[in-house]
């Protein structure tokens, strides 16, 4: 059984030893009002209400509890970790802690024959909190080889998912956190890349091992002004057509850069496959561009079998924990986990806590 608790949802999953998903339940939380009391009430209630029926039916069959307890939000991750520790202790089940980022990559193995997956593989993982390229040499030998950054601030979400959210707001579109990429893609499907030339000064530069889109938010804001978008009636058909075409242009440029970065990583590592993980795996335009590269290069593209496995979910924690248990052989007597949240997020809240 796997548990994954993040600031916008709680996920609980149950899989068998082949990676077949038996149960994958996710409950969303609207954290827009930033009410801490409501947040914890909902997160705890949602997680426990998803776990209870699983334990009622499968408690005797479950041999491993896996929970995301590394590389996640410090205020939400401990909820899942404490619940998992409690189940492990009271039901006498072995427990393993996994990295939230690694779990996203392992989601590609859910409902899929392990023999059809080949190493080494390069994985592009994109979310609101991070956007990185990883090299998977085996299930447990995973190395981050490049970050994809658009902001130099260390006190905010630096993933491209956060950029998508900001771009939506620059175009005066209301969107929930975590759904900016979906909105831009839905607009892009209906539009044409008419503004590629106007956005041509967007650059991606490699500095040491990371890729940077420096000042990209500023560039987008300035282009919207120069194209006189803000003079339009935001509710008019003209403004809607503009949003469609601008979204299409922006995503085409951005994704072409991402293909170049992934292609370089695949060549340098002699990878046999390219994987997509996180929210990026549901973006049809990005998949189309990378799939074309794979066909030209004789590589295989792998994305999670189901869209529900792309976002945060408990099943990805379950299979990641299973791989850790199978190949890394953690201490079977360990019943308590060390929680290792994303450090910048904890430091940000610690430094901004008003006494």
Secondary structure, 3 states (H helix, E strand, C coil): CEEEEECCEEEEEEECCCCCEEEEEEEECCCCCCCHHHHHHHHHHHHHHHHHHHHHHHCCCCCEEEEEEECCCHHHHHHHHHHHHHHHHHHCCEEEEEEHHHHHHHHHHCCCCHHHCCCCEEEEEECCCCEEEEEECCCCCEEEEEEEECCCCCCCCCCHHHHHHHHHHHCCCCCCCCCHHHHHHHHHHCCCCCCCCCCCCCCCEEECCEEECCCHHHHHHHHHHHCCHHHCCCCCHHHHHHHHHHHHHHHHHHHHHHHHHHHHHHHHHCCCEEEEEEHHHHCHHHHHHHHHHHHHHCCEEECCCCHHHCCCCHHHHHHHHHHHHHHHCCCCCCCCCCCECCHHHHHHHHHHCCC
